[in-house]
Amino acid sequence: MRPRSRPERIYRGYAVDLDGTVYLGDTLLPGADRAIAALRGAGARVVFLSNNPLYSREDYAAKLTRLGIPTQPEEVINSSMVLVRHLTATAPGARLFVIGEDSVKRELQAAGFCLVEDPDRVDYVVACFDRTFDYRKLKVGFDALRRGARFIATNRDPYCPTPDGGLPDAGAVVAALEAATGRALEEVVGKPSPIMARVLLEHLETRPADTLVVGDRLETDVALGRAMGSATAVVLTGATTREMVERCPEPPEFVLGSLADVLPEGFERYGTGREQTRQEVRS
């Protein structure tokens, strides 16, 4: 089926990507604030998702609020939060070598993990979006992996969208380590992994069939929604072009010019009388 230009109904839950979907850099994308306000006003639950571990959930909530979308930290799920939860459950007390910036390191240390740089002591090499990545970090990760350390990453995004084109993301770090060691990445905790999917559904408290996943990447956002059994929408304000969608063997249900198009056609007919809309969401 050909993707449609916008949904025909309001869903109970929305998982909304941030970079390239709600904002680009420090600039709110047109109509994003009004769309989120309308969804919330209709009684839908909205959770924001990001594979970017450079900032905490509190940082993301503060940024969204500053841009005109009032948000609590509990309404944000980022890859570092999922990483901490996953390692706490599966590898408590593990010694980590983190190729990442201070934000993710602080979260891991606050959760009780020991960060080490001696390759002989590393239990896990953790690859993240890291603007300070250098040869020293590559060499420590290389040595640790060759000595048998586990290999995990927050995400595999090749780049992060920015107003000037983008920044190399965690996928570039992972690729360097894989090329140097011949070791394949073992786990990804961010989109589109089932680890992220479980955390998302817990926070939304909705069934997959009642959830719409919206983002700017086919390989992460759309893949996450498809794996969950949810409807998916890609926006054309970030990493994906219409030509990329046309070449996609399994396109999303919806292709949106921007997040503003997540609202059904004629949604404004509800005006300020939200009870009818809320009833539709509940039904």
C-alpha positions as CSV (number, residue, x, y, z in Angstrom):
1,M,0.0,0.0,0.0
2,R,1.2,3.5,-0.8
3,P,1.9,5.6,2.3
4,R,-0.8,8.2,3.2
5,S,-0.1,11.9,3.8
6,R,-1.5,12.0,7.3
7,P,-3.4,9.7,9.8
8,E,-7.2,9.5,9.8
9,R,-7.6,9.2,13.6
10,I,-6.1,10.1,16.9
11,Y,-4.1,7.3,18.6
12,R,-4.0,6.6,22.3
13,G,-0.2,6.9,22.4
14,Y,2.5,8.7,20.4
15,A,6.2,7.9,20.4
16,V,7.8,11.0,18.9
17,D,11.5,11.3,17.9
18,L,13.2,14.6,18.7
19,D,16.2,15.5,16.5
20,G,14.9,16.2,13.0
21,T,11.2,15.7,14.0
22,V,10.4,18.2,16.8
23,Y,13.4,20.4,16.4
24,L,16.6,20.8,14.4
25,G,19.5,22.0,16.6
26,D,18.0,24.7,18.8
27,T,15.2,25.6,16.4
28,L,11.7,24.2,16.8
29,L,10.3,22.8,13.5
30,P,7.2,24.6,12.2
31,G,4.0,23.4,13.8
32,A,5.5,20.9,16.2
33,D,4.4,22.8,19.3
34,R,0.8,23.1,18.1
35,A,0.7,19.4,17.0
36,I,1.8,18.2,20.4
37,A,-0.6,20.5,22.2
38,A,-3.5,19.2,20.1
39,L,-2.6,15.6,20.7
40,R,-2.4,16.1,24.5
41,G,-5.6,18.1,24.4
42,A,-7.3,15.2,22.7
43,G,-6.3,13.0,25.6
44,A,-3.5,11.1,23.8
45,R,-0.3,10.1,25.7
46,V,2.9,11.5,24.2
47,V,6.4,10.2,24.9
48,F,9.5,11.7,23.3
49,L,12.3,9.4,22.2
50,S,16.0,10.1,21.4
51,N,18.9,7.9,20.5
52,N,21.2,10.8,21.4
53,P,22.8,10.3,24.9
54,L,24.5,13.7,25.0
55,Y,21.9,15.1,27.3
56,S,19.9,13.8,30.2
57,R,16.1,13.4,30.3
58,E,16.0,16.5,32.4
59,D,18.0,18.4,29.8
60,Y,15.6,17.3,27.0
61,A,12.6,18.2,29.0
62,A,14.0,21.6,29.8
63,K,14.8,22.2,26.1
64,L,11.4,21.2,24.9
65,T,9.8,23.4,27.5
66,R,12.0,26.3,26.4
67,L,10.9,25.7,22.8
68,G,7.2,25.9,23.7
69,I,6.4,22.3,24.5
70,P,6.0,21.9,28.2
71,T,7.5,18.6,29.1
72,Q,8.4,16.6,32.3
73,P,11.5,14.4,32.4
74,E,9.3,11.3,32.8
75,E,7.9,12.0,29.3
76,V,11.3,11.6,27.7
77,I,13.1,8.3,26.9
78,N,16.7,8.6,25.7
79,S,19.3,5.9,24.9
80,S,21.4,6.5,28.0
81,M,18.4,6.0,30.3
82,V,17.7,2.7,28.6
83,L,21.4,1.8,28.7
84,V,21.5,2.3,32.5
85,R,18.3,0.3,33.0
86,H,19.5,-2.6,30.8
87,L,22.9,-2.9,32.3
88,T,21.6,-2.6,35.9
89,A,19.3,-5.5,35.1
90,T,21.7,-7.7,33.2
91,A,25.2,-6.8,34.3
92,P,25.1,-5.2,37.8
93,G,28.6,-4.3,38.9
94,A,30.1,-4.5,35.4
95,R,33.3,-2.5,34.7
96,L,32.7,-0.3,31.7
97,F,34.9,1.5,29.2
98,V,32.7,4.2,27.8
99,I,33.4,5.9,24.5
100,G,31.0,8.7,25.2
101,E,30.7,12.2,26.7
102,D,30.4,13.2,30.3
103,S,26.6,13.1,30.3
104,V,26.3,9.4,29.8
105,K,29.3,8.7,32.1
106,R,27.6,10.6,34.9
107,E,24.4,8.6,34.5
108,L,26.3,5.3,34.6
109,Q,28.4,6.3,37.6
110,A,25.2,7.5,39.4
111,A,23.8,4.0,38.9
112,G,26.8,2.5,40.6
113,F,28.9,1.4,37.6
114,C,32.7,1.6,37.7
115,L,34.2,3.3,34.7
116,V,37.7,2.0,33.8
117,E,40.3,2.5,31.1
118,D,42.6,-0.4,31.7
119,P,41.7,-2.9,28.9
120,D,42.5,-5.8,31.2
121,R,39.7,-4.7,33.6
122,V,37.0,-3.9,31.1
123,D,33.8,-6.1,31.1
124,Y,31.9,-4.0,28.6
125,V,33.0,-1.5,25.9
126,V,30.1,1.0,25.5
127,A,30.0,2.9,22.3
128,C,28.0,6.2,22.2
129,F,27.7,9.4,20.2
130,D,31.0,11.0,21.2
131,R,32.3,14.3,19.8
132,T,35.6,13.7,21.7
133,F,36.3,10.4,20.0
134,D,40.0,10.0,19.3
135,Y,42.7,7.4,18.6
136,R,43.4,6.8,22.3
137,K,39.8,5.8,22.9
138,L,39.8,3.6,19.8
139,K,42.9,1.9,21.0
140,V,41.6,1.2,24.5
141,G,38.3,-0.2,23.0
142,F,40.3,-2.2,20.5
143,D,42.5,-3.8,23.3
144,A,39.5,-4.5,25.6
145,L,37.5,-6.1,22.8
146,R,40.4,-8.3,21.8
147,R,40.7,-9.4,25.4
148,G,37.1,-10.6,25.4
149,A,35.1,-7.6,26.7
150,R,31.4,-7.5,25.7
151,F,30.4,-4.9,23.0
152,I,27.3,-2.7,23.5
153,A,26.1,0.6,22.0
154,T,23.5,3.2,22.8
155,N,22.6,3.3,19.0
156,R,23.9,2.8,15.5
157,D,22.8,6.0,13.9
158,P,25.4,7.0,11.4
159,Y,24.9,10.7,11.9
160,C,22.8,13.1,13.9
161,P,20.8,15.7,11.9
162,T,21.9,19.4,12.6
163,P,21.0,22.6,10.8
164,D,24.4,22.5,8.9
165,G,24.0,18.9,7.8
166,G,24.8,16.6,10.6
167,L,27.4,15.2,13.0
168,P,29.0,11.7,13.0
169,D,27.0,9.6,15.5
170,A,27.6,6.4,17.5
171,G,27.4,4.3,14.3
172,A,30.7,5.8,13.2
173,V,32.3,4.8,16.5
174,V,30.8,1.3,16.3
175,A,32.1,0.9,12.7
176,A,35.6,1.9,13.6
177,L,35.7,-0.7,16.4
178,E,34.2,-3.4,14.3
179,A,36.6,-2.7,11.4
180,A,39.6,-2.8,13.7
181,T,38.8,-5.8,15.8
182,G,36.6,-8.0,13.5
183,R,34.1,-8.1,16.4
184,A,30.5,-7.5,15.7
185,L,28.4,-5.3,18.0
186,E,26.4,-7.5,20.4
187,E,23.6,-5.3,21.6
188,V,22.0,-1.9,20.8
189,V,19.8,-0.5,23.5
190,G,18.3,2.5,21.6
191,K,15.9,2.5,18.6
192,P,15.0,0.1,17.0
193,S,15.9,-2.5,19.6
194,P,13.4,-4.5,21.5
195,I,15.0,-3.2,24.7
196,M,13.9,0.4,23.7
197,A,10.5,-0.9,22.6
198,R,9.8,-2.5,26.0
199,V,10.7,0.7,27.9
200,L,8.6,2.8,25.5
201,L,5.4,0.7,25.9
202,E,5.9,0.6,29.7
203,H,5.9,4.4,29.7
204,L,3.1,4.9,27.2
205,E,0.9,2.3,28.9
206,T,-0.8,1.7,25.5
207,R,-1.1,-1.4,23.3
208,P,1.1,-1.5,20.2
209,A,-2.0,-1.3,17.9
210,D,-3.1,1.9,19.7
211,T,0.3,3.6,19.3
212,L,1.9,5.7,16.4
213,V,5.7,5.9,16.2
214,V,6.8,9.1,14.5
215,G,10.3,10.0,13.5
216,D,12.7,11.1,10.7
217,R,14.5,7.8,10.1
218,L,13.3,4.7,8.4
219,E,16.0,2.5,9.9
220,T,15.4,3.5,13.5
221,D,12.0,5.1,14.1
222,V,10.0,3.3,11.5
223,A,11.8,0.0,12.2
224,L,11.0,0.4,15.9
225,G,7.3,0.9,15.3
226,R,7.2,-2.0,12.8
227,A,8.9,-4.3,15.2
228,M,6.4,-3.3,17.9
229,G,3.4,-3.9,15.7
230,S,2.5,-0.2,15.8
231,A,1.6,2.2,13.0
232,T,4.5,4.3,11.8
233,A,5.0,7.8,10.3
234,V,8.2,9.3,8.9
235,V,8.6,13.1,8.7
236,L,10.6,14.8,5.9
237,T,12.2,17.4,8.1
238,G,15.3,15.4,9.1
239,A,17.3,12.5,7.7
240,T,14.7,11.0,5.2
241,T,13.7,12.3,1.8
242,R,10.7,11.4,-0.2
243,E,12.9,9.5,-2.7
244,M,14.3,7.3,0.1
245,V,10.7,6.5,1.1
246,E,9.9,5.5,-2.5
247,R,12.9,3.1,-2.6
248,C,11.9,1.6,0.8
249,P,10.6,-2.0,0.4
250,E,8.5,-1.7,3.5
251,P,7.5,2.0,3.7
252,P,5.7,3.5,6.8
253,E,1.9,3.9,6.8
254,F,2.3,7.7,6.7
255,V,4.7,10.2,5.1
256,L,4.4,13.6,6.8
257,G,5.7,16.8,5.5
258,S,6.3,17.8,9.1
259,L,5.1,16.8,12.6
260,A,2.2,19.3,12.0
261,D,0.7,16.7,9.6
262,V,0.4,14.1,12.4
263,L,-3.1,15.5,13.1
264,P,-6.0,14.1,11.0
265,E,-7.3,16.2,8.2
266,G,-10.0,18.6,9.5
267,F,-8.9,18.1,13.1
268,E,-9.6,21.8,13.6
269,R,-13.3,21.0,13.3
270,Y,-13.2,20.0,17.0
271,G,-12.3,23.5,17.9
272,T,-12.1,23.9,21.7
273,G,-14.7,21.2,22.4
274,R,-12.3,18.5,23.2
275,E,-14.7,16.0,24.8
276,Q,-15.7,14.5,21.5
277,T,-12.1,14.0,20.6
278,R,-11.3,12.5,24.0
279,Q,-14.2,10.1,23.5
280,E,-12.8,9.0,20.2
281,V,-9.4,8.3,21.7
282,R,-11.0,6.2,24.5
283,S,-13.2,4.2,22.1
